[in-house]
Amino acid sequence: MTFPQRFTGKTVLVTGAGTGFGAEIAVRAAQEGADVAVHYRGSRAGAERTAERVEEAGRKAFVVQADIAERAQIVRLADEVWSHFGRLDVAINNVGDVAREQMSWRDITEESIDHVLAVDIKGTLLCTHEFGDRMLTQGGGAIVNIGSTVVARGSARAPQYAAAKYGIIGLTKSYARAFAPTVRVNVFAPGFIETEATLGREDWKSGRGEQLRGDTPLGRIPRPEELAGTALFLATADASHMTGSFMVADGGYNMIGA
């Protein structure tokens, strides 16, 4: 399979690239010509495998660890990436906690609320802040924050997750205004994705997946590699007049918009 070379000569950072959607975005960026910083928090083996795949695509990989819930670690992450590559053209803030193990709003805990908001809102905000500030200094760049169509339908299962993804829209619009016109900041909102973690969920295995496929106009739930290039679109020259936007790819499940 051939890929468009939208990132030739560019450097791309993907947070949470050890597994799932983040790993596929990192690999797709490499297939499109980018050198890639592969971030992980706990899954070093996964990050190293992603880095191997980046190198198999003929590009350079740099593995970096940080807990994005802590500002000092985000600053260190940025220091390491800029030191290694000299600049960063694209940041994909993919890390997020979906409270996957929670099957009902009745099971919510204060600990889960604090963790989801700390990772999804605080972490994404601080990454956008730190990476964007440095991109302003270097004279350009693009940031894509990974959101969710949960903001369209809400989540009876995990209200804290829906709240966090709403927060990402607010911080994205705020920094899009702050960084314009030098750095663009957008949200990419996928619907359901059949990652290994999703496929392993008990509700998914007991009929939820089949129900969602039936409710989706395009009739299927995509694998993460199918949406990796879509997420990266917001960082390309073809999206040069997009900032502060919310772009959906969910097979028509929500049909949101005007």
N, C-alpha and C positions, 0 to 999 in steps of 0.2 A: 504494500500500500504506500502511495506517495502522499506527502503532506505539504500544504502551503508553507513557504518559508517566511513567516510573518515576523520572526524574532531573530533573524540573522544578525550576528554581532551584538546581541543584547544579553543582559544578565537578568535573571528572574529568580525571585525568592518565593517559595511556597511554604507557608506554615502548615504544620500537621501533615507533612508529606511522607511519613513513614508507612501509612496504610490508606486504604480507601480512596476517596475522591481526590485528596491532596496528592497522593502518590501518582495518580493518573494525570493530574494537571502538570506535575513536575516532568513526567516522562513526555507528555505531549509538547510541552515547551521545548524540550531538548530536540524532539523530532522536527520541530519547526525552526531549529537553528540556535536556540539559546543555551548559554551556560547557566547552570541551575544551582542555587543554594537550597539544600534539602533540610528543612527544619523538623525537629521532633522534640517531644518532651520526654516520653518514656520508652518508645519503641525503637531503640537504636538498631536492632537487627533489621527492622522494616525499613528504616531510613537508609541503611547501608545497601539493602537490596534495591531501593529506589535509585540510589546513586549509581549502582552497577548498571541499571537499565538506562540511566542518562548517558553513561559512558559507552554503553553498547550502541547508542544512537549517534555516537561520534562527538559528544560534547563533554565539557568539563563539569564535574560535580563537586560540591562542597557541603559536607554534612556538618550541621550545627545544632546544638542542644540548648533549649531554654524553656522555662515555664513562663508563658506569656501573661499569667495572672500577676506577675511581679515586674514592676517598672524597671528595676535595676537589671533584671535579666534580659529585658527587651533592649535596653541600651547596650548591654554587652553583646547581644545577638547582632545588633546593627553595627557595632564596632567591628566585629569579626567579619561580617559579610563585606562591608565597605573596605576593610583592610585587605581582604582576600582578592576581591574583584576590582577594587578601585572605584566602582560606582555601582548603582543598582537602578535598572531601568523600569522594572516591574515588580510589584509586591502583590502576591495573592494571599490575603488574610483568610485562610481556610479553617483554622482551628475553631472548634465550637463543641460545646457539650449539649447533647440533645436529651439528656436524662433518659437514656434508652431503656434502662432497667425498670423505670416507673411505668406501670401499666394503667394507672388511674389517678385522677386528681386527688382522690381520697388518700393516696399513699405519699403525698408531698411532704417533704421535711424542710425545716429551716436550713439545714446543712446543704440540701440540694439546691434550694433557691439561691443561697449565697454563692455556691460554687458555679452554677450556670451563669449567673449575672457577672461574677468575677471574670470568668473565662470569655464569655460571648460578648459582653458589653465593655467591661473595663479593659480586657486584653485586646480586643479589636480596636478600641479607641486609642489605647496607648501605642499599639503597633502603627496605626494610621498616623498618629501624631509624630512619632519618632522617625518613621521611614519618610513621611511626607516632608518633614522639616529638612532632612538631609537632601531629598530630591530637589527642594527649592534651591538649596545652596548650589547643587551641581547643575541646575538650569533646566530640569525637566524630569518627567517620570509619570507613571500611571499606577494607581492602586485599585485593586478589585477586592471588595469585601464580600465574602460568601454569605448570603442571606438565606431566606427560605420563603416559600409560598405559604407557610404556616401563618404569616401575617394576614393573609386573605381569609382564612377559614378559622383561625384560632386553634387551640388544642385543648380538648377536654381531658386528654391524657396527661399533658405536662404544660400547664399554664405558664410556668416560669420560662420555658423554652420559647413560647410565642412572645412573651414580654421581652425577652432578650433580643430576639430577631427584629422586633419593632425598634428597639434601641439602636440596632446597627443602621437602620435607615436614617434615624435622626443624626447620628454622629457622621455618617457618610455625607449627608447634605451639608452639614456644618463645615466639615473640612473641605468639601468641594468648593464652597464659597471662600473659605480662608486661603486655599492654595491656588485658586484660579488667578491667571490663566496658565500658570506654569506646570502644575501637577493636576491631573484629572483623578477623581475618586468616584467610583460607581459601585453599585450592588448587583451581583449576579444571584438570582433566586431560582434554584432548581426546585422541582417538586420532589416526589419520592425517587430514590435511587437505590438500585439493588446492589449495595455494597455487601461484603461478607457479613458485616455486623448486622445489617438490616435483615438479610436472609436468615440469620440465626435467631432472630427474635421469635418468641413463642407465639405472639399474636399473628405474626407474618406466616408462620408455618401452619397455623390452624385456620387459615382462610382469609386473613386480612389482605394478603398479597393478591389473591385471586379476585377479591372484591374490588380492589383499587384498579386492577387492570381492566375490569369490566366497566368501571366508572370513568375511565380515561378515554377521551375521544380517539386518540391515536392507538389505543388498545394494548399498550404495553408499558412496563416500567423499565427505564433504561439502566444499563450497567454504567459505572462511573466513567469509563473511557469514552462513552458516547457523548458525554457532556463536557469533557475536558476542553475541547477546542472551543466550545460555546462560551465557557467561562473566560477563556483567554481573549476572545474577541474584543471585550471591553478595554483591553490594554493595547489593541492594535491601532495602526494609523487609520483604518476604516472607521474607527469609533472616535476619531479626533474631535468631533463636535458633541460628544456625550460626556457630561459630568453631572454628578448628583442624581444619576438616574437609577431606576430599579428595573432590571431586565429579567423577564421570567422565561423559563423553559421547563414546562411541566406536562407536555402532551395535551394541553387544553383542559386539564382537570379543573382548574379554577376559573378560566375565562375572565380574568380580571382586566380592567382597563376602561376606557371611555365607552 
